């Protein structure tokens, strides 16, 4: 059986496609910067949504995982923590988030929340009693294991 191994060319095609798709997804949020495209006749727009410096990590085991979380009206999650950097992007409704030692905040569609590996996520809840809320959580990890741990768990 012959296996197909991606070539540099196929990776570049996927990268160009990802840039074009990201540009199309960013348009509804009032994007402003032009993304260079593979084809000069096609343009997309993007905006910087979030930028965060990460703590030093073991670069030999880096892995990125994206999880969608949906809260029913009034639903909340238990206090927890992660061994990874987590960036939350709200895709529907509004969510109330807070880490230990910082005030809670409400995040609306298109807004971002970040957790460091040392943070204990005390509050994670739908801010509405009548509408559902959803977000994507992007984990950048340098180790294998569970993504979410009870707040009492040690590293």
TAQUI-V571515 format. One record per backbone hydrogen bond with DSSP energy under -0.5 kcal/mol. NH is the residue of the N-H (numbers start at 1). CO is the residue of the C=O. Records with the same first field share a line. If there is no record, write none. Layout:
NH->CO + CO
This chain:
5->3
6->4
11->7
12->8
13->9
14->10
15->11
16->12
17->13
18->14
19->15
20->16
21->17
22->18
23->19
24->20
25->21
26->22
27->23
28->25
29->26
30->27
31->26
32->46
33->46
35->44
40->38
42->39
44->35
46->33
49->47
59->57
61->58
63->141
65->139
67->137
69->135
71->133
74->128
75->72
77->124
80->121
81->149
82->119
85->140
86->115
87->138
88->86 + 113
89->136
90->111
91->134
92->134
95->107
96->125
97->95 + 105
98->123
100->120
102->99
105->97
107->95
109->93
110->90
111->108
113->88
115->86
119->116
121->80 + 119
122->98 + 120
123->98
125->96
126->75
127->94
133->71
134->92
135->69
136->89
137->67
138->87 + 136
139->65 + 137
140->85
141->63 + 139
149->81
151->79
153->150
